[in-house]
Amino acid sequence: MNYIRMGNHDGCFLCEKIKAGDEEKNLILFKNPSVAILLNIFPYNNGHLLIAPSRHIPGPEEFCPEEVLEFWKALDHSLKALRESLKPDGFNIGVNLGKVAGAGLESHFHLHVVPRWNGDTNFMPVLAEVKVLPQHLSETYRTLKSYFKENPVR
């Protein structure tokens, strides 16, 4: 409901979060001059991450060579963090380019990394059109943040 009540958001929420100083408040797990990894505030599942270039660019074709490398290193590290910390059985990894493709934010490219567990789809989303998450977002943040602190992205 918070997502629905927010309505259209002026500006870029990714840029706002990446530039803000309070990493915990903005659910930033990692950031450097090229890329940021953060928890999705409206997750599809526990541990739903967003990986975004630090620069405000609309698509991957705008990456400079360094950003390509940093972006894929961030994905690799995110998968390791999620596997180690949350023990998922698999992942959905995806990009929505353009409104017609489902992008809620068209102007700042980002990748979704959604951990999946056997049986994580039950009657709630099918019949009631609601998703129940078994862990609070702040607890998921603390769990993953400790992994990123102990295992820096290289």
C-alpha positions in Angstrom: 0.0 0.0 0.0 2.9 2.4 0.7 4.0 2.0 -2.9 0.5 2.7 -4.2 0.1 5.7 -1.9 3.4 7.2 -3.0 2.0 7.9 -6.5 4.4 9.4 -9.0 7.7 10.3 -7.5 9.4 13.4 -8.9 13.1 13.0 -9.5 15.1 9.8 -9.3 14.8 7.7 -6.1 18.0 5.8 -6.9 20.1 9.0 -7.3 18.6 10.4 -4.1 19.5 7.2 -2.1 23.0 6.9 -3.7 23.8 10.5 -2.9 22.3 10.5 0.7 24.6 10.1 3.6 22.7 7.6 5.8 23.3 4.2 4.2 21.2 2.2 6.7 18.2 4.5 6.2 18.5 4.2 2.5 19.2 0.5 2.6 22.6 0.9 0.8 24.6 -2.3 1.1 27.6 -1.1 -1.0 28.5 1.9 -3.2 31.5 3.2 -4.9 32.0 5.8 -7.7 30.7 3.4 -10.3 27.9 1.2 -8.8 25.5 0.8 -5.8 23.8 -2.2 -4.3 20.7 -1.6 -2.2 17.7 -3.4 -0.9 14.4 -2.8 -2.7 12.1 -1.0 -0.3 9.1 -2.8 -1.9 10.6 -6.3 -2.3 9.2 -9.2 -4.3 10.9 -11.5 -1.8 13.3 -11.3 1.1 16.7 -10.0 0.0 15.4 -8.4 -3.2 18.4 -6.2 -4.3 18.8 -3.4 -6.9 22.1 -2.9 -8.6 22.5 0.4 -10.3 25.2 2.5 -11.8 26.1 5.5 -9.6 25.6 7.7 -12.7 22.1 8.5 -13.8 22.0 6.7 -17.1 18.9 5.1 -18.8 20.5 1.9 -20.2 23.5 -0.4 -20.2 24.6 0.9 -23.6 25.7 4.1 -21.8 28.1 2.3 -19.5 31.8 3.2 -19.8 34.1 0.1 -19.7 34.9 0.6 -16.0 31.2 0.7 -15.1 30.6 -2.6 -17.0 33.2 -4.3 -15.0 32.1 -2.8 -11.7 28.4 -3.6 -12.4 29.1 -7.3 -13.1 31.4 -7.6 -10.1 28.6 -6.1 -8.0 26.2 -8.8 -9.3 28.7 -11.5 -8.6 29.2 -10.3 -5.1 25.5 -9.8 -4.5 24.8 -13.4 -5.4 27.6 -14.6 -3.1 26.2 -12.5 -0.3 22.6 -13.7 -0.7 23.7 -17.4 -1.0 25.8 -17.2 2.1 23.4 -15.0 4.2 19.9 -16.1 3.2 20.5 -19.5 1.6 18.1 -19.2 -1.4 17.4 -22.1 -3.8 17.7 -19.9 -6.9 17.3 -16.3 -8.2 15.4 -14.2 -10.7 17.7 -11.6 -12.2 16.1 -9.1 -14.5 15.9 -5.7 -16.1 12.9 -3.7 -17.3 13.9 -1.3 -20.0 11.1 1.1 -20.9 7.7 1.7 -19.4 6.2 -0.9 -21.8 8.6 -3.5 -20.4 7.5 -2.7 -16.8 10.1 -0.2 -15.7 8.8 1.9 -12.8 11.9 4.1 -13.1 12.9 4.4 -16.8 15.6 7.1 -16.5 18.1 5.2 -14.2 19.1 1.7 -15.3 19.0 -0.9 -12.6 19.1 -4.7 -12.2 16.7 -6.6 -9.9 18.2 -9.6 -8.1 15.4 -11.6 -6.4 16.3 -14.6 -4.2 13.9 -17.6 -4.6 13.1 -20.5 -2.3 11.3 -23.7 -3.1 7.7 -23.2 -2.2 8.0 -19.4 -1.8 4.9 -18.9 -3.9 1.8 -19.9 -1.9 -1.9 -19.1 -1.9 -1.4 -15.5 -0.6 -0.1 -14.0 -3.9 -2.3 -16.3 -6.0 -5.6 -15.8 -4.2 -5.2 -12.6 -2.2 -2.8 -10.7 -4.4 -0.5 -10.0 -1.4 3.0 -11.2 -0.6 4.0 -12.1 3.0 7.7 -11.7 3.8 8.9 -13.7 6.7 11.7 -11.2 7.7 11.5 -7.5 8.3 13.4 -5.3 5.8 15.7 -3.8 8.5 16.7 -7.3 9.7 17.4 -8.4 6.1 19.5 -5.2 5.7 21.6 -5.9 8.9 22.2 -9.5 7.8 23.4 -8.6 4.3 25.3 -5.5 5.5 27.4 -7.6 7.8 28.3 -9.8 4.9 29.3 -6.8 2.8 31.4 -5.4 5.7 33.2 -8.7 6.2 33.6 -9.5 2.4 34.2 -6.2 0.5 33.5 -6.0 -3.2 36.9 -6.3 -5.0 
